[in-house]
Amino acid sequence: MNKSVVWLSGCLLVVLLVAMLMSLVVGRYPVNLSLLVDGLYYPNQHADQVYQIIRDIRLPRMLAALLVGAALATAGSVYQVMFRNPLVSPDILGVSSGSGLGAIFAIYMNWPIWLIEVSAFSGGLLAVMLVYLLSIYLHRLDNTLVLILTGVVISALFGSMISLLKILADPYTQLSTMVFWLMGGLNTIQYPELLYTLPCILLALIPVVLLRWRINLLNLSDDESRTLGINPNRLRLLLILSATLMTSSVVAISGMIGWVGLIIPHIARLLVGARFTSVLILSMILGPIFLLLADTASRVMAAIDLPLSILTSFIGAPFFIFLLVGKNRKV
């Protein structure tokens, strides 16, 4: 690995630790860490209250930001290199909408959390496979245009189904859960949800890490990849399953948090170049940093917790326009 990548990763890890500390102490109820440490050795009522805030509210929220940010950023980097398109991300390809439809259907059916994840994965996989098959069928057109348009169409189709389920849902018990879930957030995530999700993300991450050098070859044409001993179609299918499992697993517990899978791999690519291994490492660090800072800001910007999708959209939408303008200038 390049020394500059190692040095940059070390610096970003320091930033990540600072962001984690901010996530624990910053909020409408300020926390003094020295008081927390003293409370562990000299218990009193106030220190015990602070400890409970950290343990039961902010710590699971911080861990969720680490998990969700890393998963979405990793999935975005995989999709971009897999489709050889820097404008691809889980939400643009319709994976988030598909996973959202699966999870909303599971909520409508009052299924347990593990069935919500299974349903979210099935919906996300269906969405990305539809987009991928349509892009192959329409390969004569511009690939970027096909991916974006088919992703928009699939997202709109699944969005209409989500709206139908919201209409049919019980307005007193299910509807409010669906609405707040669709806006995305980490405030309702607790330790059991994290324990359900972590094995899924680790399972999906294994082939990405083990095959990282082969994934670099997907930047070449399919014929060139085959001459080097790589079956690009089989590799893409495996990566689709892995990236979709990562996305759907976190969507099932956090809701639809957009733009992370688009902007984080781009920032990583701007910092270290297009080599997938370097982009993967930085994406897994930058994703949690971005989500931790966004979640911390959502707690202090208003009297209530702002949904994360609002803040990520404020950042992601202008960034996407910037990418389109930059791509247009190169043409």
C-alpha positions as a printed Julia matrix, in Angstrom:
331×3 Matrix{Float64}:
   0.0     0.0     0.0
   1.19    3.52   -0.81
   2.76    5.32    2.14
   0.64    8.39    1.44
  -2.51    6.27    1.76
  -1.29    4.89    5.09
  -0.46    8.37    6.36
  -3.8     9.78    5.19
  -5.69    6.85    6.72
  -3.94    7.46   10.04
  -4.9    11.13   10.01
  -8.5    10.28    9.17
  -8.61    7.73   11.99
  -7.69   10.54   14.39
 -10.52   12.63   12.92
 -12.82    9.64   13.35
 -11.92    9.35   17.03
 -12.63   13.05   17.51
 -15.99   12.67   15.74
 -16.82    9.7    17.99
 -15.99   11.74   21.07
 -18.14   14.62   19.83
 -21.01   12.21   19.24
 -20.85   11.13   22.89
 -20.53   14.53   24.56
 -22.31   16.99   22.23
 -26.07   17.4    22.42
 -28.9    19.23   24.08
 -27.81   17.6    27.32
 -24.07   18.38   27.57
 -21.94   15.64   29.03
 -18.72   16.17   30.95
 -16.49   13.17   30.34
 -14.53   13.79   33.53
 -17.81   13.55   35.44
 -18.57   10.29   33.68
 -15.17    8.83   34.57
 -15.56    9.99   38.17
 -18.98    8.39   38.3
 -17.48    5.02   37.49
 -15.34    5.2    40.62
 -17.38    7.52   42.88
 -21.02    6.85   42.01
 -23.59    9.56   42.68
 -27.02   10.31   41.3
 -25.93   12.9    38.72
 -22.99   10.84   37.45
 -25.21    7.78   37.16
 -27.67    9.76   35.05
 -24.87   10.87   32.73
 -23.62    7.29   32.46
 -27.09    6.09   31.48
 -27.35    8.77   28.78
 -24.04    7.63   27.32
 -24.74    3.89   27.61
 -28.39    3.75   26.57
 -28.75    6.62   24.1
 -25.56    8.02   22.64
 -23.3     4.97   22.51
 -25.67    2.81   20.4
 -26.29    5.84   18.21
 -22.55    6.34   17.72
 -22.02    2.65   16.93
 -24.9     2.79   14.45
 -23.28    5.77   12.68
 -20.03    3.81   12.38
 -21.81    0.75   10.99
 -24.23    2.52    8.64
 -21.67    5.02    7.34
 -19.08    2.34    6.58
 -21.62    0.03    4.92
 -23.17    2.68    2.67
 -19.8     4.13    1.64
 -18.39    0.67    0.93
 -21.44   -0.32   -1.11
 -21.19    2.91   -3.1
 -17.52    2.34   -3.92
 -18.29   -1.23   -5.02
 -21.19   -0.16   -7.26
 -19.13    2.58   -8.9
 -16.21    0.35   -9.85
 -18.5    -2.55  -10.76
 -20.51   -0.51  -13.25
 -17.47    1.56  -14.3
 -19.53    4.65  -13.57
 -18.68    7.3   -10.94
 -22.28    8.52  -10.8
 -23.65    5.24   -9.46
 -24.71    4.83   -5.85
 -27.17    2.62   -3.93
 -29.89    5.28   -3.84
 -29.5     6.32   -7.48
 -29.64    2.69   -8.63
 -32.87    2.18   -6.71
 -31.38   -0.16   -4.12
 -32.41    2.09   -1.25
 -35.96    2.36   -2.61
 -36.16   -1.39   -3.12
 -34.86   -2.05    0.37
 -37.24    0.58    1.69
 -40.2    -1.12    0.01
 -39.19   -4.46    1.48
 -38.79   -3.02    4.96
 -42.05   -1.04    4.78
 -43.88   -4.19    3.68
 -42.37   -6.06    6.65
 -43.45   -3.26    9.02
 -46.93   -3.4     7.48
 -47.03   -7.15    8.15
 -45.71   -6.65   11.73
 -42.74   -8.94   11.1
 -39.78   -9.17   13.53
 -36.5    -7.37   12.88
 -34.74  -10.32   11.22
 -37.58  -10.71    8.72
 -37.46   -6.96    8.07
 -33.8    -7.37    7.06
 -34.62  -10.34    4.83
 -37.43   -8.41    3.18
 -35.23   -5.31    2.77
 -32.49   -7.4     1.15
 -34.97   -9.01   -1.26
 -36.36   -5.63   -2.3
 -32.9    -4.12   -2.78
 -31.7    -7.09   -4.81
 -34.79   -6.93   -7.02
 -34.22   -3.23   -7.67
 -30.55   -3.48   -8.62
 -31.13   -6.53  -10.81
 -33.87   -4.7   -12.71
 -31.6    -1.71  -13.26
 -28.69   -3.91  -14.31
 -30.75   -5.96  -16.77
 -32.29   -2.86  -18.31
 -28.85   -1.25  -18.73
 -27.63   -4.39  -20.54
 -30.73   -4.41  -22.78
 -30.25   -0.73  -23.63
 -26.46   -0.92  -24.0
 -26.58    0.99  -27.27
 -27.41    4.16  -25.35
 -25.06    6.12  -23.11
 -24.37    3.91  -20.09
 -24.53    6.78  -17.61
 -27.86    7.94  -18.98
 -29.3     4.42  -18.9
 -28.24    3.77  -15.31
 -29.58    7.09  -14.04
 -32.88    6.9   -15.92
 -33.58    3.27  -15.06
 -32.66    3.96  -11.45
 -35.1     6.89  -11.39
 -37.84    4.76  -12.95
 -37.35    1.84  -10.55
 -37.18    4.23   -7.58
 -40.42    5.91   -8.7
 -42.13    2.54   -9.14
 -41.1     1.3    -5.72
 -41.89    4.71   -4.23
 -45.47    4.41   -5.47
 -45.73    1.01   -3.83
 -44.42    2.48   -0.58
 -47.1     5.19   -0.79
 -49.77    2.53   -1.31
 -48.63    0.66    1.81
 -48.69    3.92    3.77
 -52.28    4.47    2.71
 -53.25    0.95    3.75
 -51.33    1.05    7.05
 -52.95    1.55   10.43
 -52.73    5.33   11.05
 -52.48    4.88   14.81
 -49.72    2.27   15.02
 -47.95    1.65   11.71
 -48.11    4.88    9.71
 -46.02    7.02   12.04
 -43.37    4.29   12.22
 -43.21    4.13    8.43
 -42.98    7.91    7.98
 -40.19    8.42   10.49
 -38.38    5.34    9.24
 -38.42    6.59    5.63
 -36.83    9.89    6.68
 -33.85    8.02    8.11
 -32.25    8.32   11.49
 -30.15    6.63   14.14
 -32.07    7.69   17.25
 -34.17    4.52   17.51
 -31.36    2.0    16.98
 -30.43   -0.08   20.02
 -27.93   -2.84   20.7
 -30.13   -5.77   19.51
 -30.53   -4.18   16.05
 -26.77   -3.68   15.83
 -26.18   -7.32   16.74
 -28.57   -8.44   14.02
 -26.97   -6.22   11.4
 -23.25   -6.64   12.11
 -22.99  -10.28   10.91
 -24.75   -9.39    7.64
 -22.33   -6.54    6.93
 -19.28   -8.63    7.82
 -20.53  -11.47    5.6
 -21.01   -9.05    2.7
 -17.62   -7.44    3.3
 -15.64  -10.71    3.12
 -15.76  -11.16   -0.7
 -15.13   -7.44   -1.26
 -11.94   -7.54    0.83
 -10.7   -10.91   -0.47
 -11.32  -10.04   -4.13
 -10.22   -6.41   -3.97
  -7.4    -6.9    -6.49
  -9.78   -8.57   -8.96
 -12.28   -5.77   -8.52
  -9.63   -3.37   -9.86
  -9.73   -5.29  -13.15
 -13.4    -4.41  -13.64
 -12.2    -0.97  -14.72
 -10.99   -2.73  -17.89
 -13.25   -4.0   -20.64
 -14.84   -7.42  -20.18
 -12.63   -8.93  -22.91
  -9.48   -7.65  -21.24
 -10.67   -8.98  -17.88
 -11.25  -12.44  -19.38
  -7.75  -12.53  -20.86
  -6.43  -11.96  -17.33
  -8.4   -14.93  -16.02
 -11.37  -13.04  -14.54
 -15.0   -13.87  -15.21
 -16.5   -10.35  -15.03
 -20.15  -11.43  -15.07
 -19.69  -13.88  -12.2
 -17.68  -11.31  -10.23
 -20.31   -8.61  -10.79
 -23.07  -10.95   -9.62
 -21.15  -11.69   -6.41
 -20.49   -7.98   -5.85
 -24.14   -7.11   -6.49
 -25.17   -9.59   -3.8
 -22.55   -8.26   -1.36
 -23.23   -4.55   -1.9
 -26.99   -5.06   -1.83
 -26.75   -7.06    1.4
 -24.71   -4.26    2.99
 -27.16   -1.59    1.86
 -30.34   -3.44    2.74
 -29.04   -4.47    6.16
 -28.43   -0.9     7.28
 -31.53    0.44    5.54
 -33.58   -2.03    7.59
 -32.45   -0.41   10.87
 -31.71    3.21    9.92
 -34.19    3.99    7.18
 -33.32    5.6     3.88
 -30.21    7.77    4.33
 -29.26    8.96    0.88
 -26.16   10.33   -0.85
 -23.57    8.7     1.42
 -22.78    6.01   -1.14
 -22.29    8.64   -3.84
 -20.24   11.43   -2.3
 -17.95    9.46    0.05
 -16.3     7.25   -2.65
 -15.81   10.38   -4.76
 -14.06   12.19   -1.93
 -11.87    9.12   -1.38
 -11.07    8.95   -5.08
 -10.11   12.62   -5.14
  -7.72   12.02   -2.23
  -6.0     8.77   -3.25
  -6.8     8.1    -6.9
  -8.84    5.37   -8.57
  -7.16    2.26   -7.1
  -9.99    0.32   -5.52
  -8.11   -0.89   -2.45
  -7.19    2.66   -1.44
 -10.7     3.95   -2.19
 -12.2     1.12   -0.13
 -10.05    1.86    2.92
 -10.74    5.59    2.87
 -14.45    5.09    2.19
 -14.75    2.86    5.27
 -13.24    5.69    7.34
 -14.83    8.72    5.67
 -18.34    7.21    5.71
 -18.51    6.96    9.52
 -16.93   10.41    9.91
 -19.52   11.97    7.62
 -22.45   10.24    9.3
 -21.18   10.95   12.83
 -20.86   14.66   12.07
 -24.25   14.74   10.36
 -25.91   12.93   13.26
 -24.28   15.24   15.8
 -25.46   18.25   13.82
 -28.98   16.83   13.65
 -29.13   16.82   17.45
 -28.02   20.42   17.99
 -29.5    22.33   15.03
 -33.1    22.22   16.26
 -35.2    21.48   19.33
 -35.91   18.03   17.9
 -33.71   15.51   16.1
 -33.67   16.33   12.41
 -33.91   13.31   10.08
 -30.51   12.46    8.65
 -31.84   12.32    5.1
 -32.47   16.08    5.25
 -28.87   16.92    6.12
 -27.3    14.4     3.74
 -29.5    15.68    0.9
 -28.43   19.27    1.55
 -24.83   18.14    1.04
 -25.31   15.4    -1.53
 -27.56   17.15   -4.06
 -25.18   20.1    -4.72
 -22.27   17.65   -4.87
 -24.08   15.58   -7.5
 -24.73   18.71   -9.58
 -21.03   19.54   -9.28
 -20.15   16.08  -10.61
 -22.51   16.43  -13.57
 -21.11   19.87  -14.43
 -17.55   18.56  -14.2
 -18.39   15.57  -16.4
 -20.06   17.85  -18.96
 -16.96   20.06  -19.18
 -14.78   17.05  -20.01
 -17.01   16.01  -22.89
